[in-house]
Amino acid sequence: MYATERQQLIEHLVTAEGRVAVVDLARRFGVTTETVRRDLDQLESTGVVRRVHGGAVPRTRASTAEPSLAERSAQSSEAKLAIARRALDAVPADFDGSVYLDAGTTTAAIAHLLAQRPAGLRALEVVTHSMTVAHLLAGAPGLSLTAIGGRVRGLTAAAVGAQTVDTISRLRPDIAFVGTNGLSAGFGLSTPDPDEAAVKRAIIGAARRTFVVADAAKHDAELLVSFAALGQVDVLVSDVAPEGALADALDEADAEVWVA
């Protein structure tokens, strides 16, 4: 395969997946990691991608860039489902407590699996401000669902605003599954929208344990608003183990890492 053909395929992968890793590309194309790095350097010089630790992301990924719910649902869907399955190891059949589900496509995957829980298990209390999650769980057997209201953002189908934040701050869920648009050593967890950040901050402040669910495309990304430090994360559930500075920072923060 010629370099130009390989670079075109890499460009398509970056667009489809949101992030590519050097090691994965080398294995996929049967070339050395040095060759892949040269390809990424070339693509970065033409403005197609932006290099990040261990790989690359689309050049258009600015600090305020926020894909729609439909666009995000189509990205890394298999990885998100795998993450959801691994995350639910925290909610075994005999779990007797409450769960908060953040808005997002990975938490929606968790909701999809919860809706399929066998009948006869202990009743599970679930709280969410996500219209998508609430729709998935409404009427599911063995679940008691509380939906928190507020002003709904069309882009994420999530309630936001002072009313939402105040209601969440009065809760104490046993476990919160929280999504993030970015996860980095220096900036912690981040998202493009200040209102979404305020809600996520309230969820993490309320929960007894916080599980961050994020696919590898979020690793090393930094969006406009930071809503939590890595030290506030109890467990990161991802499809790929973090590397480099992010891995070191999570270890220093004493955050567990579960790989799907």
C-alpha positions as CSV (number, residue, x, y, z in Angstrom):
1,M,0.0,0.0,0.0
2,Y,1.3,3.4,-1.0
3,A,1.7,6.1,1.7
4,T,-1.0,8.3,0.2
5,E,-3.5,5.4,0.2
6,R,-2.7,4.7,3.9
7,Q,-3.0,8.3,4.8
8,Q,-6.4,8.6,3.2
9,L,-7.6,5.6,5.2
10,I,-6.2,7.1,8.4
11,E,-8.1,10.3,7.6
12,H,-11.3,8.3,7.3
13,L,-10.7,6.5,10.5
14,V,-10.0,9.7,12.4
15,T,-13.2,11.2,11.1
16,A,-15.3,8.1,11.9
17,E,-13.8,7.2,15.3
18,G,-12.8,10.6,16.7
19,R,-9.3,9.4,17.6
20,V,-6.7,7.0,16.3
21,A,-3.8,5.4,18.1
22,V,-0.3,4.9,16.6
23,V,0.0,1.3,17.9
24,D,-3.4,0.3,16.5
25,L,-2.7,1.8,13.1
26,A,0.7,0.1,12.9
27,R,-1.0,-3.2,13.6
28,R,-3.8,-2.6,11.2
29,F,-1.6,-1.6,8.2
30,G,1.3,-4.0,9.0
31,V,3.9,-1.1,9.2
32,T,6.1,0.2,11.9
33,T,5.0,2.8,14.5
34,E,7.6,5.2,13.0
35,T,5.9,4.9,9.6
36,V,2.6,5.7,11.2
37,R,4.0,8.7,13.0
38,R,5.4,10.1,9.7
39,D,1.9,9.6,8.2
40,L,0.3,11.5,11.1
41,D,3.0,14.3,10.8
42,Q,2.1,14.6,7.1
43,L,-1.6,14.7,7.8
44,E,-1.1,17.3,10.5
45,S,1.0,19.5,8.2
46,T,-1.9,19.5,5.7
47,G,-4.4,20.5,8.5
48,V,-6.3,17.2,8.5
49,V,-5.5,16.0,12.0
50,R,-4.1,17.2,15.3
51,R,-1.4,15.1,17.0
52,V,-2.0,14.1,20.6
53,H,-0.1,11.8,22.9
54,G,-0.1,8.3,21.3
55,G,-2.2,9.2,18.2
56,A,-4.3,11.9,16.6
57,V,-7.7,13.5,16.6
58,P,-9.6,15.5,14.0
59,R,-8.2,19.0,13.4
60,T,-11.7,20.4,13.8
61,R,-11.8,19.3,17.4
62,A,-11.8,22.7,19.1
63,S,-12.5,23.4,22.7
64,T,-16.1,24.3,22.0
65,A,-16.8,21.6,19.4
66,E,-19.8,19.5,20.4
67,P,-21.3,16.9,18.0
68,S,-25.0,16.2,18.1
69,L,-26.4,13.2,20.0
70,A,-27.0,11.4,16.8
71,E,-23.4,12.0,15.6
72,R,-22.0,10.8,18.9
73,S,-24.2,7.7,19.0
74,A,-22.7,6.6,15.7
75,Q,-19.1,7.1,16.9
76,S,-17.3,4.1,18.6
77,S,-20.7,2.5,19.3
78,E,-19.1,-1.0,20.0
79,A,-16.6,0.5,22.4
80,K,-19.3,2.3,24.3
81,L,-21.4,-0.8,24.6
82,A,-18.3,-2.7,25.9
83,I,-17.6,0.1,28.4
84,A,-21.3,-0.1,29.5
85,R,-21.0,-3.8,30.2
86,R,-17.8,-3.4,32.2
87,A,-19.2,-0.5,34.1
88,L,-22.2,-2.5,35.2
89,D,-19.9,-4.8,37.1
90,A,-20.3,-2.1,39.8
91,V,-24.1,-3.0,39.9
92,P,-24.3,-6.8,40.6
93,A,-27.5,-8.6,40.9
94,D,-27.6,-8.2,44.7
95,F,-26.8,-4.5,44.5
96,D,-29.1,-2.6,46.9
97,G,-28.7,1.1,46.3
98,S,-29.1,4.0,44.0
99,V,-27.5,4.9,40.7
100,Y,-27.3,8.3,38.9
101,L,-26.9,8.2,35.2
102,D,-25.4,11.3,33.5
103,A,-26.5,12.4,30.0
104,G,-24.4,11.0,27.1
105,T,-24.2,8.1,24.6
106,T,-22.1,5.8,26.9
107,T,-24.5,6.3,29.8
108,A,-27.3,5.7,27.4
109,A,-25.7,2.4,26.6
110,I,-25.7,1.6,30.3
111,A,-29.4,2.5,30.5
112,H,-30.0,0.2,27.5
113,L,-28.4,-2.7,29.4
114,L,-30.2,-1.9,32.7
115,A,-33.5,-2.0,30.9
116,Q,-32.8,-5.6,30.1
117,R,-32.1,-6.7,33.6
118,P,-33.9,-10.0,34.5
119,A,-37.1,-9.7,36.5
120,G,-36.9,-10.7,40.1
121,L,-33.7,-8.9,41.0
122,R,-33.5,-6.3,43.8
123,A,-35.3,-3.1,42.9
124,L,-32.8,-0.5,41.6
125,E,-33.3,3.2,42.1
126,V,-32.1,5.2,39.1
127,V,-32.0,9.0,38.8
128,T,-31.2,11.0,35.7
129,H,-31.5,14.4,34.1
130,S,-31.2,12.9,30.6
131,M,-34.4,12.7,28.5
132,T,-32.7,9.9,26.4
133,V,-31.9,7.8,29.5
134,A,-35.3,8.4,31.0
135,H,-37.0,7.2,27.8
136,L,-34.9,4.0,27.7
137,L,-35.7,3.2,31.3
138,A,-39.3,4.2,31.6
139,G,-41.4,1.2,32.5
140,A,-38.4,-1.2,32.8
141,P,-39.1,-4.0,35.3
142,G,-37.2,-3.9,38.6
143,L,-36.3,-0.2,38.3
144,S,-37.6,2.9,40.1
145,L,-36.9,5.9,37.9
146,T,-36.7,9.5,38.9
147,A,-36.2,12.1,36.1
148,I,-34.9,15.5,37.1
149,G,-36.3,18.5,35.2
150,G,-34.9,21.8,34.0
151,R,-34.3,23.6,30.7
152,V,-33.5,20.8,28.1
153,R,-30.6,21.4,25.7
154,G,-31.6,20.1,22.3
155,L,-28.0,19.1,21.4
156,T,-27.7,16.6,24.3
157,A,-31.4,16.1,25.4
158,A,-30.2,16.9,28.9
159,A,-31.8,19.1,31.6
160,V,-29.6,22.0,32.7
161,G,-29.8,25.1,34.7
162,A,-30.0,26.2,38.3
163,Q,-33.1,24.1,39.1
164,T,-31.4,21.0,37.8
165,V,-28.2,21.7,39.8
166,D,-30.1,22.5,43.0
167,T,-32.1,19.2,42.8
168,I,-29.0,17.1,42.2
169,S,-27.1,18.8,45.1
170,R,-29.8,17.5,47.5
171,L,-29.2,13.8,46.5
172,R,-26.7,11.3,47.6
173,P,-26.6,8.4,45.1
174,D,-24.4,5.4,45.9
175,I,-22.9,5.4,42.4
176,A,-22.8,7.9,39.6
177,F,-21.9,7.0,36.0
178,V,-20.6,10.2,34.5
179,G,-19.6,11.0,30.9
180,T,-17.0,13.4,29.7
181,N,-15.9,15.0,26.4
182,G,-12.3,15.3,27.6
183,L,-10.0,13.6,30.0
184,S,-6.5,14.9,30.6
185,A,-3.7,15.0,33.1
186,G,-3.5,18.7,33.4
187,F,-7.2,19.8,32.9
188,G,-9.1,16.8,34.4
189,L,-12.6,16.2,33.1
190,S,-14.0,18.8,30.6
191,T,-16.9,19.6,28.4
192,P,-17.7,22.3,25.9
193,D,-20.8,23.8,27.6
194,P,-20.7,25.6,30.9
195,D,-24.3,24.6,31.8
196,E,-23.5,20.9,31.2
197,A,-20.3,21.3,33.2
198,A,-22.3,22.7,36.2
199,V,-24.6,19.7,36.2
200,K,-21.8,17.2,35.9
201,R,-20.0,19.0,38.8
202,A,-23.1,18.7,40.9
203,I,-23.4,15.0,40.1
204,I,-19.8,14.3,41.2
205,G,-20.2,16.4,44.3
206,A,-23.4,14.4,45.3
207,A,-22.3,10.8,44.6
208,R,-20.6,8.5,47.0
209,R,-18.6,6.9,44.2
210,T,-18.0,8.3,40.7
211,F,-17.4,6.1,37.7
212,V,-16.3,8.0,34.6
213,V,-17.2,6.2,31.4
214,A,-15.2,7.4,28.5
215,D,-13.9,5.8,25.3
216,A,-10.3,6.3,24.1
217,A,-11.3,9.2,21.9
218,K,-11.7,11.3,25.1
219,H,-8.2,10.6,26.4
220,D,-5.9,13.6,26.5
221,A,-8.7,15.9,25.1
222,E,-9.3,19.2,26.7
223,L,-12.6,21.1,26.1
224,L,-13.6,24.6,27.2
225,V,-14.8,24.0,30.8
226,S,-13.2,21.7,33.4
227,F,-15.8,20.3,35.8
228,A,-13.7,17.9,37.9
229,A,-10.2,17.0,38.8
230,L,-8.9,13.4,38.4
231,G,-8.7,13.2,42.2
232,Q,-12.5,13.2,42.2
233,V,-12.7,10.1,40.0
234,D,-13.1,6.8,41.8
235,V,-13.0,4.6,38.7
236,L,-12.4,5.3,35.0
237,V,-14.0,2.8,32.7
238,S,-12.6,2.9,29.1
239,D,-12.1,0.6,26.1
240,V,-8.3,1.3,26.1
241,A,-6.0,1.8,29.1
242,P,-4.7,5.4,29.3
243,E,-1.0,6.0,28.5
244,G,1.7,8.4,29.3
245,A,0.9,11.5,31.4
246,L,-2.8,10.6,31.8
247,A,-2.0,7.2,33.1
248,D,0.5,8.6,35.6
249,A,-1.9,11.3,36.7
250,L,-4.7,8.8,37.3
251,D,-2.4,6.6,39.3
252,E,-1.3,9.5,41.4
253,A,-4.9,10.5,42.0
254,D,-5.5,6.9,43.2
255,A,-8.2,6.4,40.5
256,E,-8.9,2.8,39.5
257,V,-8.9,2.0,35.7
258,W,-11.2,-0.7,34.4
259,V,-10.6,-1.7,30.8
260,A,-13.6,-3.1,28.9
